[in-house]
């Protein structure tokens, strides 16, 4: 777009014709055909003679001659499946209407067609074997709309599936032997995610990545997953589920025996709810089909259909109730027999070593925890990866370290409903349910001491769920999952200002005390309303009581929320020295942000907040707004013990955030004030602008990597090694990389000397469904590209021969990055290579191959098996 300077990619054009006839209707059909045909082709099929150069006047729009161009005077070509799948002679994205009801249905049908795509707002989780021979990737996604064979629309159904990752970091199906990784002759098929015809699909390879030949393109649901927890839930009875809710601080069975108690909660919404109606709502939430139940079938709160033939997803030709709700922003967390933390290595803590070596710890099954908007935090069994001596079948999955069976893999072990989610669940089964967030956020699993005893704890929050409703609001909670099959609730509480718990909780240790730290959120999910003051809450991890509240000192015309918080122990003394976080909100009606630190070195009692980076100094006469900070920062130390902080600016909580009226930045700086020796605030002028710095190098080695599209797969040359032409210029204080029309809403990562960050590029059309993502990969000391390309992609360099320019960022294609940490990193075959798995909103799991900066290669020291 020459006016805006924004590059965009149109996935599909929908045409809705109102009271059309003649050439006007023909014109719109042509637009729909050209705008939404199979993108694996250059043009739609059967276009001999198209488009025509001129035609007669367009009788619906004007009366002069030659005022229409294109092929408005010609009929459509012969129907082709690449733009007319149902064979009715009309483009699939063309709709017509001639009265009010038809207009409504045409618009709704077009929107539903967009919503039927697989989507995600979270990223994947991984479970690794001890030696790294193989791993599992755990993928959550959802369908906003799904159409049954009879035309009935189902909404907001969730999925949780798993696939193998082999030693070469390829994604693989579980094609032949269930729960066994077969790699000889690629028996378990290698696949990549692709976009075909505006839908997320998968390209399955015929052999290995060395030949890189496409065998077939499959729907996501056609892939043979290692396990599919959505299918497992669909195939069991509602009464067999183990669902608990927080009843006065105690985990209590969520059954109809609680109808009287829960009816009093739902009466805050509808005073007519009695125990009988509450019993119906409970049964619906557990997953019962009540359409034929004489007691419940006419109740408005249990009318939304969830029944479908699950053969489309599960290879079981039966009609079942789909029980798993949509998983949008909740990235799965995992607990297994492997240590959650490394206190025994990092701090030589022998008490922690004893804890993780105990038989109860070493024999516990692997579970993954994920929140959904059915109001539940679900605990699904993943299974334990066992390495085998057979090189053709190097790994298998079994129930637990001490259970060689496979019958429990993928099953829901339990589900938890927070007390503060219950009021909102009354709407979940309404026929006109539009979507109400409940347990819609990430969790963190941590080992921590409670009353001197080591425990494995899960810290979760409702996130977008729980907009204040009477005394109920968004909550944060802690579960004791030391025995993951038998959890107990430590506590659940709301924030005193009743804001949303969107500031992702952090766990910090100060001295010998453990705390959950969370900040004030916005008052509404769109991030436009805020509490009168902005606070950071330190809560005792044992019981959730308040240890300290720090109010951020702000001007009277500033209203903000706290972004994701990140603690750091800089000097490795087993006590966190500081926490860092950003603010996002408004100042006098304009977008506003700031970046803060709270020093903890001298204890919690004396802790207070100070500005680390003054983002007001980043305003210009053209972009007169301070960029907001939603995502958490990340940290590292260099060889001379300088402490570095990296963070990105931007937010994306509402439709209005697609219009970015300010500049955003990826910023890296040294902060000597982490220990309380100073409280300096750094400005833009203290940092080096690296945005336009060019890095050139001479190619010395290339590699071939396998890459697939929707129509083919092939080997592409990528630059693997270079000789620098321009030397790296390390900065003095720090650097910033400017982003125009982009926002960073995920936490950056620093690995092997490279800072990686995802940026979100909104669509040029504010009404478009989603945008795209870029990956920035910068050397942490310079804020520029590294001469040896950090990303192994043909997009990372200007060429593959001679002297090239190494780019600072590449496009990852369609999809919005997730909140939180978007990267799951697995080590490559060589010490310099690693792979990042990233899931974006299109439901695509991206596999990005990278390499560390020179001199940051890892090496094997020793291995002792005990």
N, C-alpha and C positions, 0 to 999 in steps of 0.2 A: 504494500500500500504506500504509494509515493507521498501521500499527504501525512500519514501518521508515522511512516518509517517502520511499521510493524509487518513482519512476514508471518503469514498464516497459511494453514492447510485446510481446505474445505473437505470434510469427510462425506457429507451428503447434503443435497439441496432438496427440500420438501416444497411442493407446490400445492396450494389450496386455492382452487378456483371458485369464485363466488358469482353465481348467476351468469356463467360463461356460455358462449356458443361460438360457432364459426372459428375464424383464425385465432381469436384470443385464446380459446381452449387449446387449439393445436400448439400455440406458442408455449403455453405453460407446460403442456405435456413434454414438449421438446426440452424445456429447461429441466424438468424432473429427470428425464432420461439421461441428458448429458451430465447432470449433477449428482447422479447416484448409481452409476453402473459399476460393474465389477472392476475394482481398481488394479487387478492383476493384468488388465488389458489396456491398450493405449486408447481405443475408442470403443463405443458399443458395437455389437455385431450388426451386420446388414446395413451399412451406411453408404452404399453406393449412391453417389450423387448428393450426399449430405456434407455440410449444410449448403443450401443454395445461397447464392450471392445476393439476390434481390427478390422481392415478391410484391404483390399488390398491397393496397392499404389494409390495415388491421381494423376490421369493422367493429370491434368492441371498444376501441380506444381512440380512433381518430378517423377523419374523413378524407384526408389527403392521400395522395399516392406516394409510395416508397417511404412511408414513415415508420415502417417496421423492417427489421433486418433479421437475417437468419433464415429459418425454415418455417415461419409461421403459416405459410401458404401451402405447406406440404403435409401430408399425413405421416404418421409414424412409420418407421420401417417394420418389417415382419417381426412379430414378437420373438424376443430372445430371452433366455433364462438369466442373462447377465444383468438385465434391468426389469424383467417381468417374470418373476419366479412363479407366480400363480397362473400365468398364461392367459390372463383376461384381456390382453391387448393394451393395457395401460401401464405406464411406469409404476413401480411399486411405491414410489414416494409422491405420487400424484393423487390428490383428493379433490372432489368437487362437491359443491353444496348450493342449494337454491332456496333454502328456508332456514329459519333460526335453529331448528333441531338438527338439521343436516350440517350447519356450520359448526355447532357444538361437537357433533360426532366426528367431523373431519379434523378439527383441531385436536381433539382428544386422541384420535387414532394416530395422528402424526407424532404427537408428544409421546404416546405410549410406545411407538416404534423405536424412538430414541431410548426410552427407559428400559427396553427389553435387553439392552446390552449388559453383559457382566460388568460389575463395577467393584471398586474397592477404595477405601480411604486409609487402609492400613497396609503395612508391609508384611513380609513373610517372617517366620521364625525357622531356626535350624536346630537339629539335634545331631551331634557328631559322635562318632565312635571314638574310643580312647586313642587310637593310633592314627586317626584321620583317613583310614582307608575308604570310608564312605560316610555319608551323612544323609539326613532326611531334610527336605524342605517342607514346611507346613504352610499351606496357602489358604487364607480366608478371602472370601469374596461374596457378593450378593447380587441378586437381580431385583431392581426396583419394581419391575413388572415382568410377569411370565404368563403366557397365554396357553391355556389348556387346549386340547384337541377340539373341545366343544365351543371354543371361543371365549370361555370365562377367563377373566383376568385375575391372576393371583398376584399379590404384592408383597415385597419386602421379605424374600426368602433367602436364607443364608446357607453358606457352604464352608466346610473345612476339610481340605483334602491334602494328601501328602504324596511326595514323589522322591525317588532316589536322587542323590548326587554322588557321582562316582569319583574316583581318584583324580580324574582330569577335570573335575568340576562341571561335568555335563549333567543336565537334567535327564532323568530316565523314567519311563513307565515301569510298572511292575507287570510286565507283559505276559510272562509264562507261569513261573512257579510263584505262588502267592507268598509274599513276605521274604523272598530270597532274591538277592541282587545277582542276576546273570549277565556277565559282560562278554563272554565268548561269542564272537560273531554278532555282537550287539543284539543278543536275544531280548534283553530288556531295552526297548527302543529309545534312542536319543531323540529329544524333541526341543523345539524352540517356539516361543510364543510369537504370533504374527497377527497383523490386521488384514482381514479379507472381507471385502464387501461391507466395510464399516462395522464388522463384528470381530471380537477377539477369538482367535482360533489358534491351532498349533500345527506346525510343520514337523512331521515325523520323518526322520532320516531312514534311508534304506539300509545303510551300513553305518560306518563310523564317521567321525568328523574329518578323517584324512581324505576320504573320497567325496563326502559332502553332497550326497544325491538325495533328492526329495523322493520319498515313497508315497506319501499321501498327506492331505490336509485334513485335520480332525477338529471337531468341536471340542471345547474344553471338557464337556461331560463325557465324551467318547474316550478320553485317555483312561488307561487302566491305572488307577491310583493305588498306592500302597495301602492306604485306608481312606475311607470317606465317612466322616462322622455324621454328616447330614443324612446320608443314607442309613447309617446304623440307627439314628434316632427315628427316622421315618418307619423303620421296619419293626420297632418294638411297640408294645402297648403303653399307653399313657400311665397306667397304674403301676408299671414296673420301674418308673423313673424315681431317682433319689433326689428330690428337690427340697432344699431347706430355705427358710427365710429368717430374718432377724426379728425375733419376738422378744422385746425387752432385753436385748443383749445375749440371747441364747438361740443357737441354731435349732429351729423347730420345723418339723415336717410340714411342707406346704400342701395340705390336703383339705378335703371338705370338712374335716373335723375342726378346722380353723375358720369356718365360714362366719360364725358369729363375731369373732374378733375382727376379721378383715372387713366385714360389712360396715363396721363403724368407721373404718378408714375411707371406704369408698362413698360413704354418705357425705363426706366433705365435698364430693363432686355431684352426687345424685342422692337426694334424701330418701328416695324410694327404694334404695338397695337394702333388702333384708337378707337374712341368712340363706334363704333359698336361692335368691338371685346371686348372692356372693358365691354360693356353692357352684353355680353354673359357670361363673367367671373363672373360678379356680380350676374347674375341670377343663375349660377351654385353654387356659394358660398352660396346663400340663400337657395338652396336645390331643384332647378328645374331639371327635367329630360329633357335634350335638345337633346336626340338621334333622335327625329323626327322633330326638329325645323329647318325650312329651312334656317334660318339666321345663326344658331350657330352649326349645327350638324357636320360640317367638321372642326371646329376650334380645333386645337391640344390641347388647354388648357381646354377643357370641355369633354374629352373623357373617363375619368375613371368611370367605372360603379359603382353605389351605389344602384341600384334597386334590390329588392328581395321580395319574399313572406314573409311578416313579421309574418306569423303564427308560425314560429319557435320560435319567441321571445315574441310575443304580443297577441297570441290567436285571431288574426284577419286574416282571410284568404283572404288577398288582397296583390297585388304587390304595393309597395310604395318605395319612395326614402328615404334611411337612411341618415338623415341629421346630426346627432351628430358625430363629429369627435372623434378621439382617445384621451382619458384622461390618460396620463401616469404619470406625476409627480405632478399633481395638486390635492392636498388633498382638499376636499370641506370645505369651511367655512360657518357658519350659522349666520344669524341675525334673531331675533324674538322679542316678546314682553318682554322677560326677559333681565335684565341688561347685557350689554356686559362686563362691568368692575364692580369693587366693591369699587369705590372711596368713596361712601357714608358710607361704613362700615370701610374700611381700614383707611380713612383719615377724616371721619366725614364731608365730603363735602356736605353742604346743597344745593348748587347750582346744583350739580349732582343729588341729591335726587329729586329735583324739576323736573329736566329733565326727569328722568326715570319714574316719576309718572304722567307725562303729558298724556292726553288722546291720543295724536298722537303716543306716544311711546308705551303705553299699548295696543293699538288696532292695531298695525302694524302687518301684516302677517309675517309668518316665510318664509324666502327665503334661499336657499343655493346657493353659488357662486362657480363655478368651471371652470377652464381654459381647453381648448381643442386645439388640433392641427389643427382644422378647422379655427384657427385664432381668436377665440372668447372667451371672458369671458362670460359664460352663467349664468343667474339668473333664477333659477327654484323655483316655489312655493312648499314648503314642507307641509304647513298646520299647524294648531295649535292643540296641544294635549289638550283635555278637559277631566278631571277626572270625573267619574260618580260614583254614589252611589251604583250601581249594582255590587256586588262582582264578578259575573260571566262575566260581561262586564265592567271592571274597567276604560277603556279609549276609547276615540274615537278621530277621526281627523276631523277637519273642516277647511274651507277656511282661516278664520282669527278669532281673538277673538270676533269680532262683526259681523261675517258672518258665520251662521250655515250651509251654503251649502257645498258641497264637489266637485262641478264641476270644480274648478280651481286647485285642488291638483295635483301636478306633472307637471303643465304646465310651459313653458318657458315664463317668464314675459318680459324679454328683453335680448339682447346680445350686448356686446361691443367689437369693434375691435380697438386696439391701432393703432395709426398712423404708428408706426414703424413695425407693423406686415404686413401691406398691401403689400409691395413689394414682400414678400415671398409667398403670396397667389396665385400668377400667376401660380405656379407649382402644386397647389393642385388638379387640375382636369386633369393633364396629364396622359395618359394611362400607361406610364412607371414611374409614381410617386413612388419614393423610400422611402419617408418620410422626411419632412422638419418641424422641430419644430418651433412653433410660440408662442402661449400663453401657454407655457408648464411648469407652476410652481404654487406654492402655493400662497394663499392670506392670509391677516390678516385683521380682522375687529376690530376696536377700537373706543371707544368714546373719543373724544378730543375736546379741545376748539380751535375755529378758530375766531380770532378777538373778543374774549371774549364771544362767543356763542358756546354752546355745539352742537356738530355734531357727527353723526355716520359715520365713514369713512372706506372705503375699500382700502387697500394698496396692490397693485399687481405688478407683474413683468413678463417679458417674459421668464426669466429663461434661458433654453437652446435655446430659440428662438432668432433670430436676430443677427446672426453672421454678422459682419460689411459688408455692401453692399453700397458702395458710402457714402452718408451722413446719411444713415439709419443704426441703430444698436439696440441692445437689450435695452429695456426701462423699467423704473419703472413709475407707475401711481397711482393717488389717485382719487377715486370717492366719492362724497358725497352721501351716501345712507341713510341719516336720514329719508327720505321718500323712502323706498326701491323700491317702484313701479315707482318712478320718479327720477332716479339718475341724478346727474350733474357731470361734469368733473371739478375737481380742476386743475389738471395739469398732463402732461406726459413729461418725459425727458429721454435722454440717459446719460450715463456716459461720462465724458470728454475724457476718454481713449478708448471709444467705445468697452469696454469689455462686456462679457455676464453678465446679472444681476442674477448670480447664488448665490451670497451672499444674503441670504434671508433677505429682509428689516426688520428692527426693528423700532418700534416707541418709542421714548424716550422723557421724560419731564425733562428739566433742568431749575430750577427756575419756571418761569411762561410760558416758551416757549416750544413749541412742535416741534419735528424734526423727519424726516425719516432718518434712518442711514443705509447705504449700503456700501459695499466694492468693490474694483476692483475684477472682475471675471477673468476667463481665456479668451483668445481670440477665442478659439475654443471649441466646446462641449466636446471633448475628454480630455480636461484639460491638454494639452501638450504644448500650446503656451500661452505667457503672455505679458502684457504690460511692458514697460521698467521700470516703477516704480509702487509700490503698495500703494493704497490710501484707506482711509476711508472717505466717504462723509457724511456730516451732511447737510440735505436739509430742509428748512423751510416747515412745513407741509401745510401751507396755499397756497403756490404758487410754490414750488419746487426750489426756488432760493437757491444758495449755501450759507450756513451760515459759513461753515468751511470745509477745506480739510486737512486731516492729512496724510502726507506721512510717511510710515513705513521705518525707516532707516535700510537698508540691505546691505550686502556685494555685490560687483559688479558682482559676479558670481552667485547670487541668483535671481531667477525669480519665482514669486509666485502670488497666488490669495488669497483673503480673504474668509474664511469660513463663516458659518452662525453666525450672531451677536446676542448677548443676553444682554440687559440692566438689571440693578438691582438697586433697592432702598433698601439699607441695613438697614438704620436707620429709615425707615418709616416716612420721613419728607416731602413726596410728591414731591421729586425731586430725579431723578436717580443719584446714586453716581459713577457708573462705567459701562462700557461695557466690555465684555470679548469675545474673538474670537480666532480662530486658523488661521494659514496659511498653504497652501499646494502648492507645486511646485517642483522646482529642484535646486540643487546646483552642479555646474560643471557636469551636466548631470545625477546626482543621485537624487533619491527621497529625499525631504527635507520638514520639517515642523517645526512650532514653535507655542507657545501659548502666547497670549498677553492680556493686559488690557489697557484701557484708562480711567484714573481717571477724573470724572466730578464734583467732590465734590466742587471744587472752581470755577465752571463755565466753559463754553465752550471755552472762550478766552484763558485760560491757559492750556487747555487739551493737553496731548501728550501721545504717546504710549510707553509702557515699557513691557519687557518680564516678564511674570508671571512664566512660566515653560520653562526651557531650554531643549528642546527635543534633542538637539545635545548630551547631556549627556546620552541619552538612547541608543546611538550607541554602538555596541560591535565589536570585531575583526571579528566575523562571520557575523553579521548583521550591516554593516557599513553605515547605512542610518538613518537619523532622520525621525521619523514617521510623516506623514502629518495629518492635522486636518481639516476636512470638515464640520462636524456637530457642532451645537451650544452646549454650555455647559448648565448646570442647577445648581441651588443653594439651600442652606438651611442654617438655623442657629441652633446651638445646645442650650442646656439649659443654658450654661454659656456665651452665646452671641458670640461664635466663628462663623465666617462666612466661610462656606464651598463652594467650587467650584468643580464640577464634569464634566469631559469631556472624550470623547473617541477619539482615533486616527484611521486613515484609510481613504481611499477614493475609490470610484468605479464609474468612469466616462467613462471608455473605456475598450475594450477587454484586453488591456495590464495590467489593474489593477487586473485581475484575478490571475496574478502571483505576489504574495506578497513576495518581497525580503527583507523585514524588519520585525521587531517585532512591533506589535501594543499593545495598552494598554488602560485599563479603569483606570482613575486617579481621586482620590479625595484628596483635600488638603485644609487646613485652610489658608485663605489669610488675614492677618491683614492690608494689604496695600490698601484696598478698599477705605479708606477715605483720601488717599494722604499722610498719615503719614510716609510712606516709599515707596520704589520702588524696593523691593527685588526681585531677580530672584532665583527661587528654582530649584535645580538639582535633578537628580535621587537619589543621595546619601542622600538628605534630607528626602526622603520618604521611607516607609517600604514596602518591597516586600511581598505581601500576596498571591502570586500565588499558592504556595504549602501548605498553611496552612490548616490543616484538622480540621473540626468541627464535634464532635461526640455528640450524645444525646441518651437518653433512651426513647423509645416510651411510651406515656401514653394514647394516644387516636388516633384512626383512623376514617376516614370517607370514605364513598363509593361515588364515582363520576361516572357519566355516560360518557362513551367514545365510539366513533364509528370509525370503519374502513370502507372500501368499501364493506365488506361482512357481517358485524355483528356489533351489539352494545352490551355493557355489563357494569356491575358495577365493578369498580376497587378500591382496597384499596389504600388510600393515607394517609400519616402521617399528623395528624392535630395538635397534641400537644405532647410536649416532656419535659423531664427533662434534662438540660444540663449536659454532662459529662466533657466537656472542657469549661472553662470560656472564655468569650469574652475579647480579648486583644485590648483595644482601643489604637490607634496610637497617637504619639505626634504631628507630623506636617502634616502627610498625608500618603497616601498609593498608590500603583499601582498594578494592576492585569494584568499579561502578557498574551498576546494572540499570538499563533503561527499559521500562516495560516488563520487568521481571521482578519476582519476589522470592525470597528464601523463607520457607515455612517449615523446613525440617532441620534437624541438628546436623551441623557439619561433622566430618570425621577426619582425624589425622592418623595416617598409617604410613610407615616407611618414608617419612619426610614429605609426604604429599597431603595437602588439605583438599578433601573432596566435599563438595556441597551441591545439592540439587536446587535448581531454581525453577519456579513455576512461571510459564509464559501464558497469560490469559488469552483467550481467543479474541480476535479483532472485533467480532460481533458479540456484544455483551449478552445477547440472548442465546448464544451458542452453549452447548452442553458442557464442554470442558476445553481445556487448552492443551499445552504440551509441556515437556520438561527438558531442561538442559542439565548437563553434568559439568561442573567446574572442577578442574584438577590443577592446583597451584603448588609450587614449591613453598614450604611454610616460611622460609627465611626471606624470600624475595617477593612473594605475592604474584609471581609470574609463572608461565609454563616452564616445565623443566626440559632441558635439551634432549634428554632421552625420554620420549613420550611416556607420560604416566598412564595413558589410556591406549590399549591396543585396539585401535579402530582406524578404518580408512578415513574417518572424519576428523581424526586428531591431528593430521598434518596436511600441508598444502600439496604434497606429492609423496612419492615413494622412491625417488631417485635424486641423486645430486644434492644440492643445497635446498633445504626446505624450511618452511615456517612451522613451528610447533604451536598449535592453538591452545588457548587457555580453557576453552569449553567446547563441548560437542552437544548436538541435539540427540535426545533419547526418543523423540517422537511423541505420539499422543499420550495424554494422561497427566493427572495432577499428582505431585509427590505426596507421600503420606506425612502425617505429623510425627514428631518424635525422631528417633534414630531410624533413618530409612534403609540403612545398609545392614545386610548380613554378610560378613566377610569370611571366606574360607581360603586357606592357604593353597597355593598352586603347587605343581610338581617341582618347580625350581624355587630356590630361596628368594628370588627377586619377583616372582609372579604371585598374584593373588586374584581372587574373583569376588566381585560384589554381586549379590542378588538383591534386586530392588523390585517391589511391586508398586505400580502406579494405579491411578483410579480406573483405568480401562480394564483392570483385572489381568494385566500383563505382568508376568514375572520377567524382569530384564536380567540378563546375565552379562555383566560387564567385566571384561578381562583387563587387568591393570598390572603395573609393575612399580616397584619402589624406586626412589631416587638412588643414584650411585652411592655406595658406601653404607646403605641401610639394609643390605641383604642379611637375612637371618642365617644362622649356621647351627648344625647339630653339635652339642657338647657331650652329653652322655644320657643314658637311659638305664634306670634301675627299676626292675619290676618287683614289687613286694606284695 
